[in-house]
Amino acid sequence: ALPPALVVEVPFTAVPTGGAPVTVTVTLTDPLQRSSSASVVLGRQGAGNYSVIEFPEVVDVSTTFSSTSVLSVQPYVALCAGDSGPLSVQWNLTSGLAGVLPGLAQLTTTSPSAQLVIPARSFFAGTAHAFTAVASSLGAASSAVLARARVRFTVAVAARALVVAVAGGEDRQIGQDQLLLLDGSSSFDPDSVSFASVPLTYNWAACAVVSAGAAAQCVNITAALQSSGVDLTTSTLTLAPLLPLSPGLYRLTLTLTRGQRSSSSSVTVTVLAAGLGLPVPQVLWLGSSPILLLNAADSLRVTSTVAWGVSPSGT
């Protein structure tokens, strides 16, 4: 039985090879129950001639926003014995149009080739798209389509993980009377183009590492930092001297979140008693002239900026 529709596709397997032709009749009936019918006779030439093998399952393809993808019917569709082709393939993007970047839709909708190359940056990350490849056997001496098969593809564009980067490494040592600055502003979303409308949020958490026999526990002190007025929702964490960390070992974690994705990175900080931290350079002012005092193990890097301009005379 064929479905009631204006366009009906008859599977080639429904037409016997070399057997009696199949007659397909369409009947149209209006609301007054008036009807009219028309028929078409379908037949197949010789055993195995002008037919294709159809792959019935959906082919799943995973890619990323920055990757080029190649869809091919060659592993799934082949001419049967006795059919010399040629084989023509028509590609169609059947769903997921909302995830196509503007201006690139025409590059990915149709292509009369056994392969469809989808350029990188064609689809937003976090989207899925359905393609249908219609493979047709034209026959060696005929321009009419003698057999047709379909292969369906689902292309899922995976969102990549957020990258959390805290400058300066994973281990720090400071004195209780020194400023602690943890800079996570280099963190980023590799798929930011796809999620530009979704906010990127930063959250810092802190815990104090406490030794308990052979095991070490990390006691959450995030609430204590918040009550001390520390802003934990910026890319850079700043802790003023003497507030609020006492000498000890701490783990500070930055979590970057966008939508359903999140990534974290931790820094271990050893806080020493006041006066025992690493020495820091000092700047003294004599009138309007600064004097920089360096410790023996310190190094100094001097940079300068040069600004160029054009005078009214053009020189």
VOLUM-245058 format. One record per residue (C-alpha): residue number from 1; x, y, z. Coordinates in steps of 0.05 Angstrom, whole numbers, plus 5000, padded with zeros to 4 digits. Layout:
PT  num  east  north    up
PT  NUM     X      Y     Z
...
end
This chain:
PT  num  east  north    up
PT    1  5000   5000  5000
PT    2  5025   5069  4983
PT    3  5012   5130  5027
PT    4  4959   5182  5006
PT    5  5002   5240  4980
PT    6  5010   5283  4919
PT    7  5080   5255  4908
PT    8  5092   5181  4918
PT    9  5159   5146  4913
PT   10  5159   5072  4896
PT   11  5219   5032  4923
PT   12  5255   4996  4867
PT   13  5250   4932  4907
PT   14  5174   4935  4896
PT   15  5184   4924  4822
PT   16  5203   4852  4805
PT   17  5265   4843  4763
PT   18  5247   4814  4695
PT   19  5177   4798  4720
PT   20  5108   4826  4706
PT   21  5104   4903  4706
PT   22  5073   4937  4766
PT   23  5015   4985  4754
PT   24  5010   5044  4801
PT   25  4942   5080  4801
PT   26  4928   5147  4832
PT   27  4857   5168  4848
PT   28  4837   5239  4867
PT   29  4772   5251  4904
PT   30  4741   5319  4919
PT   31  4695   5337  4978
PT   32  4634   5321  4934
PT   33  4661   5250  4927
PT   34  4676   5260  4853
PT   35  4738   5222  4833
PT   36  4785   5212  4775
PT   37  4842   5162  4765
PT   38  4906   5155  4725
PT   39  4955   5097  4722
PT   40  5029   5087  4706
PT   41  5063   5021  4691
PT   42  5131   5008  4722
PT   43  5179   4953  4700
PT   44  5253   4935  4708
PT   45  5300   4912  4653
PT   46  5337   4846  4658
PT   47  5363   4815  4722
PT   48  5405   4863  4762
PT   49  5407   4917  4708
PT   50  5402   4991  4725
PT   51  5392   4986  4799
PT   52  5428   5009  4861
PT   53  5439   4981  4930
PT   54  5408   5027  4983
PT   55  5436   5037  5053
PT   56  5376   5039  5099
PT   57  5407   5068  5162
PT   58  5425   5140  5180
PT   59  5499   5154  5177
PT   60  5522   5195  5238
PT   61  5579   5244  5227
PT   62  5612   5284  5283
PT   63  5651   5348  5269
PT   64  5671   5415  5299
PT   65  5662   5487  5279
PT   66  5734   5493  5253
PT   67  5737   5425  5216
PT   68  5722   5408  5143
PT   69  5675   5349  5135
PT   70  5667   5302  5076
PT   71  5603   5263  5065
PT   72  5607   5206  5014
PT   73  5557   5155  4988
PT   74  5611   5110  4961
PT   75  5613   5062  5022
PT   76  5537   5055  5021
PT   77  5512   5057  4948
PT   78  5538   5016  4890
PT   79  5514   4997  4820
PT   80  5489   4926  4816
PT   81  5519   4874  4769
PT   82  5506   4890  4696
PT   83  5496   4964  4708
PT   84  5550   5007  4677
PT   85  5521   5072  4704
PT   86  5536   5129  4705
PT   87  5517   5141  4778
PT   88  5494   5212  4794
PT   89  5485   5238  4866
PT   90  5443   5298  4887
PT   91  5454   5326  4957
PT   92  5403   5363  4998
PT   93  5406   5396  5066
PT   94  5339   5376  5094
PT   95  5340   5404  5166
PT   96  5380   5446  5213
PT   97  5380   5508  5169
PT   98  5380   5553  5231
PT   99  5451   5532  5247
PT  100  5480   5551  5179
PT  101  5524   5613  5180
PT  102  5497   5670  5136
PT  103  5522   5668  5065
PT  104  5544   5595  5067
PT  105  5477   5559  5058
PT  106  5486   5552  4983
PT  107  5553   5518  4992
PT  108  5522   5461  5031
PT  109  5453   5449  5000
PT  110  5465   5415  4932
PT  111  5523   5383  4897
PT  112  5520   5332  4839
PT  113  5578   5291  4865
PT  114  5589   5226  4902
PT  115  5621   5269  4956
PT  116  5598   5331  4991
PT  117  5652   5375  5022
PT  118  5627   5419  5078
PT  119  5676   5475  5091
PT  120  5700   5492  5161
PT  121  5659   5546  5197
PT  122  5597   5529  5157
PT  123  5555   5508  5217
PT  124  5550   5536  5288
PT  125  5577   5492  5343
PT  126  5524   5456  5383
PT  127  5477   5445  5323
PT  128  5456   5384  5282
PT  129  5439   5380  5208
PT  130  5406   5326  5165
PT  131  5430   5313  5094
PT  132  5399   5267  5042
PT  133  5439   5241  4983
PT  134  5397   5215  4925
PT  135  5438   5168  4882
PT  136  5411   5154  4812
PT  137  5431   5104  4759
PT  138  5421   5134  4690
PT  139  5439   5074  4649
PT  140  5492   5072  4594
PT  141  5447   5092  4537
PT  142  5392   5132  4569
PT  143  5384   5200  4601
PT  144  5323   5178  4640
PT  145  5332   5157  4713
PT  146  5325   5081  4716
PT  147  5337   5071  4790
PT  148  5346   5113  4852
PT  149  5369   5104  4924
PT  150  5378   5147  4985
PT  151  5430   5154  5039
PT  152  5414   5198  5100
PT  153  5468   5233  5140
PT  154  5464   5269  5207
PT  155  5521   5319  5218
PT  156  5529   5338  5292
PT  157  5574   5398  5304
PT  158  5603   5387  5373
PT  159  5620   5446  5418
PT  160  5692   5446  5442
PT  161  5712   5453  5515
PT  162  5723   5521  5546
PT  163  5796   5537  5559
PT  164  5814   5563  5628
PT  165  5883   5594  5635
PT  166  5910   5628  5698
PT  167  5974   5665  5686
PT  168  6036   5648  5727
PT  169  6030   5573  5735
PT  170  5996   5526  5783
PT  171  6037   5539  5846
PT  172  6048   5605  5883
PT  173  6082   5627  5946
PT  174  6068   5695  5979
PT  175  6073   5728  6046
PT  176  6011   5744  6085
PT  177  6028   5818  6078
PT  178  6033   5815  6002
PT  179  5981   5824  5948
PT  180  5956   5761  5914
PT  181  5935   5771  5841
PT  182  5909   5712  5799
PT  183  5897   5732  5727
PT  184  5849   5688  5688
PT  185  5834   5738  5633
PT  186  5869   5695  5580
PT  187  5813   5643  5587
PT  188  5770   5636  5525
PT  189  5716   5598  5487
PT  190  5743   5567  5422
PT  191  5672   5568  5395
PT  192  5656   5640  5415
PT  193  5629   5655  5345
PT  194  5575   5602  5354
PT  195  5555   5625  5424
PT  196  5564   5700  5419
PT  197  5495   5712  5449
PT  198  5508   5668  5510
PT  199  5545   5703  5567
PT  200  5613   5679  5589
PT  201  5617   5678  5666
PT  202  5675   5672  5714
PT  203  5670   5644  5785
PT  204  5726   5634  5835
PT  205  5723   5584  5893
PT  206  5773   5574  5949
PT  207  5788   5521  6000
PT  208  5840   5513  6055
PT  209  5881   5448  6052
PT  210  5880   5415  6120
PT  211  5921   5353  6135
PT  212  5884   5299  6172
PT  213  5932   5241  6183
PT  214  5952   5211  6117
PT  215  5895   5245  6080
PT  216  5887   5319  6064
PT  217  5820   5354  6063
PT  218  5802   5419  6030
PT  219  5755   5461  6072
PT  220  5712   5509  6031
PT  221  5726   5582  6049
PT  222  5690   5614  5989
PT  223  5636   5644  6033
PT  224  5689   5674  6079
PT  225  5721   5709  6019
PT  226  5655   5736  5996
PT  227  5638   5763  6065
PT  228  5705   5799  6065
PT  229  5684   5837  6002
PT  230  5726   5797  5952
PT  231  5696   5797  5882
PT  232  5694   5725  5858
PT  233  5658   5737  5792
PT  234  5713   5770  5751
PT  235  5768   5740  5708
PT  236  5821   5766  5757
PT  237  5821   5750  5831
PT  238  5853   5802  5877
PT  239  5866   5790  5950
PT  240  5892   5849  5991
PT  241  5951   5839  6040
PT  242  5931   5810  6108
PT  243  5860   5798  6084
PT  244  5831   5747  6089
PT  245  5882   5689  6084
PT  246  5922   5668  6144
PT  247  5987   5628  6135
PT  248  5973   5560  6105
PT  249  5960   5522  6040
PT  250  5902   5541  5996
PT  251  5871   5518  5930
PT  252  5838   5572  5888
PT  253  5796   5549  5828
PT  254  5770   5589  5769
PT  255  5709   5561  5733
PT  256  5690   5587  5665
PT  257  5618   5576  5644
PT  258  5579   5588  5580
PT  259  5511   5556  5572
PT  260  5516   5481  5588
PT  261  5592   5480  5583
PT  262  5641   5493  5639
PT  263  5715   5483  5652
PT  264  5758   5495  5713
PT  265  5831   5505  5731
PT  266  5862   5508  5801
PT  267  5922   5544  5831
PT  268  5956   5522  5896
PT  269  5978   5581  5939
PT  270  6024   5576  6000
PT  271  6014   5636  6046
PT  272  6073   5650  6093
PT  273  6072   5692  6155
PT  274  6080   5767  6146
PT  275  6152   5784  6129
PT  276  6170   5715  6105
PT  277  6144   5721  6034
PT  278  6186   5730  5972
PT  279  6218   5799  5971
PT  280  6187   5849  5925
PT  281  6219   5909  5890
PT  282  6209   5976  5925
PT  283  6200   6045  5893
PT  284  6223   6107  5931
PT  285  6207   6177  5910
PT  286  6259   6233  5918
PT  287  6220   6294  5899
PT  288  6192   6279  5830
PT  289  6244   6225  5814
PT  290  6230   6151  5830
PT  291  6286   6105  5854
PT  292  6275   6030  5845
PT  293  6307   5985  5897
PT  294  6318   5913  5873
PT  295  6336   5852  5913
PT  296  6397   5811  5892
PT  297  6355   5757  5858
PT  298  6309   5805  5822
PT  299  6310   5821  5748
PT  300  6286   5884  5715
PT  301  6254   5890  5646
PT  302  6246   5960  5618
PT  303  6199   5975  5561
PT  304  6184   6040  5525
PT  305  6131   6065  5478
PT  306  6145   6109  5418
PT  307  6089   6151  5388
PT  308  6094   6179  5318
PT  309  6056   6239  5291
PT  310  6051   6282  5229
PT  311  6062   6357  5235
PT  312  6017   6406  5198
PT  313  6072   6417  5147
PT  314  6070   6343  5130
PT  315  6140   6327  5156
end
